Amino acid sequence: MNSSMQQGVQPRREGQSRLQQAGHWMQRHGSTIRAIQWVVVAVYAFLIIVPAVLPLPDGSAHLWNNLTLAAQFVFWGIWWPFVLLSMVMLGRVWCGVLCPEGALTEFASRFGRGRAIPHWMRWGGWPFVAFGLTTIYGQMVSVYQYPKAVLLVLGGSTVAAIIIGLLYGREKRVWCKYLCPVNGVFSLLARLAPFHYKVSEDAWRRSYKQGEHGHRVIPINCAPLVPLRNMKGAADCHMCGRCSGHRDAIALTWRSPAEEVVKLGDKAANPWDTALILYGLLGIAIGAFHWTVSTWFVDLKQFFAGWLIDHNILWPLDTNAPWFLFTHYPEQNDVFSWLDGTMVIGYILATALVYGTTLLALIAMGARMLGKMNATRVHHLTLALIPIAGVGVFLGLSATTVSLLRAEHVPLWWVADLRLALLAIANVWSAWLAWRVTGRYASTTVPRLLSMLWLIAALAVVDSAWYLMFWGFSR
């Protein structure tokens, strides 16, 4: 019996698309992918550990001669913005091929205790909660600016991933599946990817019949715990290629970027996805990006500081909080008082509450135009905002890129036009998805148009946040 039949791996045949061949190449060269992962782990460890033990850069430091600034630019100027972009363009290839936390947690689970996944870890709210807590805490300690904060936040997440790997699962990515702070975000963005590993139910059934005649099929170790036979989209798949050709039923295939949101959204959508989109990406994340440029934040802080002084309550103005709780770098003239830190948390949460609730109300009204109020319809329509939510986070993170380049006197005349172009594309994409989703619930044009009026209003609310950040507060 030849090895490809034993393993259920489809050999290279005439008629296969280049995309299918690419998927099968990944399956055959798994060891190469694992080697790449360890190179990324080494680079990642170097960039989060070494700058943390070096002195902070002074005014004469530049990106090309200071490791701390270079690491800051790599992480927040290039790495994270373009990881997000890769989710939309390539699916979760970052997770399956490059992510250091994924590689480390899977490696640790190979030698760990192999315990069953506890019930508490399977709670569906962890992607939203983990994203929210990590984002807020990152702002408390100024993770975009200081290497010790990077080591604390990213390094702490990596250590937690290793511990989870040592405790639960066997050669699995339990951390990635349930607790990774960006798993939910990546899952949402990957639904827009133009290709995925498609499972053919007919081919899978045929493979069982072949099995009855002695064709042995070796099981696939799907590290992110995706039920392969029932895999319908790209949301949970890490695109590692291990299952490509399995049972001659799985192949990397092109698809419409609207397919997973429009056709599968009613079954996949849930309240936690809605919370992550509206109160997470379009709430907490906006607040985290806003407060550093917000004149409202400054005015409120001055008001509360004056009130405290007038009432002789002075301890909130003290600056004795440790650096791992609130930003504390006196040598950089960057120190949070207890009032500053509390204001940061309060501003982010208030922003999330205002934007998230406003958007939820508008989408609910849009859903109501399509018929009797239905929670599934609300959650499905919310998925149409994934493009504008993803572009917003990309723009917010890339603001760090722009700041670092501006400090190096790089010409940036094109940035405003690029931001407007990206926002325009995201608005059109979200509106197109919303129109397609409304077609699933109404067969006539009038209710769909009425629903779209509310969805367009929701897009305008989101746009207002980015107008304030990039243009409004600077005037």
N, C-alpha and C positions, 0 to 999 in steps of 0.2 A: 504493500500500500504506500503510495507516495505521500511525502510529508505534508503537502498542501491539503490533501484530503483528510489526513489525520487531524490537522489543526483547524480545519474549517476555514482556511485562509485562501481567498480567491487568487489563483495565479494570474499573471499578466496575460491578457487575451486581446485579440483583435476586437475593435469595437468599443473598448473601454475609453471613456473620456480621460483627458489629461488630469482632470480633478480627481477622478476615481483612482488613477494611477498614483497621484500624489498621496492620497490616503493610504493606499497599499504600501507605498514606499515608507511612510511613517511606521506602519505596522512591522515591516521587515527590519527597520533600522531603529528599533526601540533602544538599543544600547547606546547609539549615537545621541539620541534625545536625552537619555539619562546623563551622559557625559556633559552635554550642554547645560543641563540643570545644575550640575555640581560646579561648573565654571561660574554660573550666575550666583550660586550660593557664596562662592569665594569672593566675588566682586561685591556682593551685597554686604557680607560681613565686614569687609575692609572699609566700605563707605560709611557704615553706621558706627563702627567701633573706633577707628583711628581718629577721625575728626573730633570725637568726644573727649579725647585725651590731649588734644592740641590746644594751644592758646587761641582765644577768639581773635578773628582777623581785625586789624586796625584799619584806619582810613586809607592807607596806602595799598591795601591788598586788592588783587584782581582775580578774576576767574582763572586766568592762566598761570598764576604763580602762588595760589593759596588753595590747599587741599580742602579746607572747610568750605570755602565759597564754591569750589568746583563740585564738591559732594552735594551741597545745597542745590546747585543748578541741575545736577544730574537727577536727584530725587524729585524735586518739586517743579523744576523747569522743563524736564524732558520725560523722565520715567513715568510719573503718575498721569500727567495729561495724555500721553500717547498710549499708555496701557488702556485707558478708557476708550480712546479712539479705536484701538485694536479690537475691542470687544464688538464694536459695530461692524468693522470691516472684515474681521477674521473669526468671529466667535471667540470662545474662551481658550484660544491657542496659548495665550499667556499663562493661564492656569495649568494647562497640561504639559507645556513644553518648557516654560521659563521660570515659573513662580518658585522662589526659594522656600517659602513656607510650605507649599504643597510638597516639594521634594523632601524636605526635612521631616514633616509629619508622617509621610508615607514610609520613609526610611526607618523612623523611630518605631513605627507600628510593626515593622518586620521582626523586631527583637523585644517588643513590649509584652504586656500581660494578656493582651487579646480579649479584654473583657467585652461583654455585650454593651451596646450603646444604651445608656440609661434613658428612662422616659423623659426626664426633665430636659435633656439635651435635644429631644425631638420637637420641642415647642416651636411653633411656626413663627413666633415673634422675635426670635433671636437676630435674624438679619437686620430688622429695623432697629432694635435696641442696641445691638453691637455697633451699628453704623452711627447712631445718634450719640452714644456715649464716647466713642472714639473721636468723633468730630469735635464735640464740645471740649473734651479733655485736651485734645490737641491745641485748641485755641487758648485754653487756660495756661498752658506751658509754652506757647509760641513755637509749635513744632516746625513751622515753616522757616523759622529764623535761626534756631539754636541746635547744635549737634547733640548736646546732652538730652534735649527733649526728643530728638529723633531716636536716639538710642533707647530712651525710656518707652516711647510709644511703639515704634516699629520693632525694636528689640524685644520689648515685653510681649508683643503679639507673637513673635517668632518663638520665644521660650514657651508660651502657652500652647502653641501649635505642637511643639515637640512633646510637651507633657501629655497632651491629649493623645498623641500618637503612641506614646509609651503605655498608656492606660487602656485605650479602646481600639477595637478592630484588629485585623491581621492583614498587613500590607494594604491598608485602606487610608483614605483621606477624610477621616471623621471630622477633623477640625474644619476643613474646607466645606464640607457638606452642611454643617450645622452652626458653627461659631465664628467663622471668618468674618471680620467687620465689613468686608466689601463683597462677600459672596452674593448678597441680595442685589447689590448694584450691578455686578457683573452678570448675574442671571437676567436682569431686566434688559440690559444693553445687548446681550447676546441674542435676544429674540429678534433683533433687527438684522442680524448677519445674513449675507446673501447666499450662504451655503451651510450645510449641516450633514451629519452622518445619518442617512435615511435608512430605516429598517423596512425591508420587504416582508410582509406577513406571509405571502405565498411562498417565497423562497425559504423562510424559516420553517414552515410546515413541511416542505419537501425535504428539508434536511433531517427532520425527524423520521420520515419514511426511509431515507437512506440509512439512518442509524439502525433501523430494524434489520438492515441487510449487511451489517458489519462495518459500516463507515464510522469510525470513532471520531468524535468531536471533542477537542480539548477545551474546557471552559476558559473564558476570558476573565482575568482579574480587572474588573472595572473599579479603579481606586476611588473615584468619587461616588460610588454606590448608586449608579444609575441602573435601573432595571432595563437591560438592553432590549429585550423583546418588545417592551411597551414604550420605548423611547420615541417621542413624537416630535421634539423640537431640539433647539440648541441651548435652552436655558440652563440645564444642569450638566450637559456634556462638556468635558474639559478638552475635547479636540486633541487628545493625545495620540489617536490613531491605533491604539491597541486592538480595538474591535473591528477595524476595517477588514472586510472580507469574511468575517465570522459567519459560519454556516452559509456562505455565499449569499448572505441576506443583508449585509450592512455595507454601505458605500458612501463616500463623500460625494454630495450631490448639490447642484445649484438649486436655488429656490427664490421666490419673490421675497424681498425684505418685509413685505406686509403679511406674509403667510402665517407666521406664528402668532402675531398679535390679533389678526382678523379672524382666522379660522379656528385657532385653538384657544383664543383668549377667554371665551365664555367658560370653558372647562378648567383652564389653568388659573384664571384670575381669582384672587382671594383678598380679604380685608388687609392682610399684612403687606401685600404688594401695593395696595392703594395707599396705605400709611407710609410706606417707604418712598413712594413717588411724591405724594402731596406734602407730607409733614417732614420727610427726610430730605430728598433731593431738591424739592422746591420749597423747603421751609428751613430746616436746620442748616443745610449747606449754604443757602442764601444768607442766612443770619451770620454764619461764620465768615463768609466773604465780605459782608456789608460793614460789620462794626468798625473795621479799621479805617474806613473812609467816610463813615456816616457822621454828618453834622448833628443829626438827631442824638446819636450816642454821646457826643461831646456835650450837647446842651443838657441832656438828662443827667449826665455825671456831674456837671457843674451845679445843677439844681439840687441834687441830693447831697453833694458835698457842702453846699451852703446851708442847707437845712440841718445837717448834722452839726456843723459848727455853731449855728444859731442855738441849737439845743444842747450844746456842750457834750455831744457824743463823739468823741475823737478817736476811739480805738479802730473804727472801720477805715480811718485814714492812715493807719500804721502800715509800714511796708516790710513787715518781718515775716511774711509767709515764706516757707521754703520753696526752692526753685521747682521742686517736683509737684507742687500744688498750684502755685501761681508763678508767673514769670518773675525771675529775680536775678538780674544781671546788672549790678550797680556800676561795674566798669564800662558798661555800654549805655549807661543812663537809661536803662529799660527795667523798671521795677513796677510791679503791680501792687497797689494797696489792696486791702480786703474789699474795699468798695469797688475798685477797678475789676477785680476778679468776679465779684458778684454781679456787677453790671454786665460783663461779657456774657456770663451764663444767662442772665435775665434777658438780655437783648436777643440772644440767639433763640431762646425758647419763645419769647414773645413774637419774634418774626415768624417762627414755625407755626405758632398758633394762628396768627393773622392770615398769613398766606395759605397755609394748609386748609383752614376752615373755609376761607373765601373760595378757594378752588373747589373744594368738596361740594359746597353749596351750588356753584355754577354747573358742575358736572352732574349733580343730582337733578337739577332743573333740566339739563339737556337730556338726561335719561327719561325724565317724566314726559317730555315731548313725544317720546316713542311709544308711550303706552303707560299702563299702570306701573307705579313705582316698584322697582325690582332691584335688589342689592347686586345680583349678578351683572345686570346691565350697567350699573354704576361702576363696578370694578372693571368691567370690560372696557368701557369708555375711558376710564382713567389710564389704561395702558396706552392709549393714543398719545399721551403726553410724554412718553419715554424719550422721543427725539429731543424735545425742547428741554427736558430735564437733564439729559445727558450732555447736550451742548452747553447748558448753563454751568454744570460742574466743570466741564472742560475749560470754559472761559474763565471761571473763577480760579482754577488752578494755574492756568496760563498767565494770570495776572502776576504771579510770582516770576514767571519766565520774563515777562515784559519789564518788571522792576529791576531784575538782575541785569538784563541787557541794557536798560536805560542807564544804569550806574556805570556801564562800560562805554557809554556814549555811542551805542550802536544806533544808526538811523531807524526810527520806528514810525515813520510817517504813514505806513501802510496798515498799522494795527487797527485803527478805528474802522477802516473800510472792511478789513477781514472780519472783525467782530460783527459788523452789521450783516455781512454776507452769510456768516454762519448762523446768526439768529434768523435771517430770512429763510434759509434752507430748512432749519429746524421747524419754523412755524409752518411752512408749506407741507413738510413731511408729516407733522402731527395732525394738521388739518386733513390731509389726504387719508391718514389712518383712521381718523375720527369719521370721515365720510364713509369709508369702507365698513367700519364697525356699525354705523347706523343702518346700513343696508342689511345687516343680519337681523334687525329687529323691526324694520318697517319696509313695506314694498312700494309705498307711494312717496312722491317727492316732498310734499308739504311738511309732514312731520320730521323728515330728515333735515330739511332746511331750517325748521324751527329749532331742532336740536343743535344744529351747527352754529346758530347764533350764540347760544350759551357757551359752546366749546370755543368759539372765536373770542368771546369775552374772557374766557379762562386764559387763553393764550396772551391776550392783552395784559392781563394781570401779571403773568410771568414776565413778559417783556418790560413791564414797569420796573421790576426789580433790577434788571440789568441796565436800564436807562439810568436809574438812580446811581448805581455803582460806578458806571463808566462815564457818565455825562452829568447827571443831576447834582450829585454831592460836590463835584469839582467846580461848580459855577459859583 
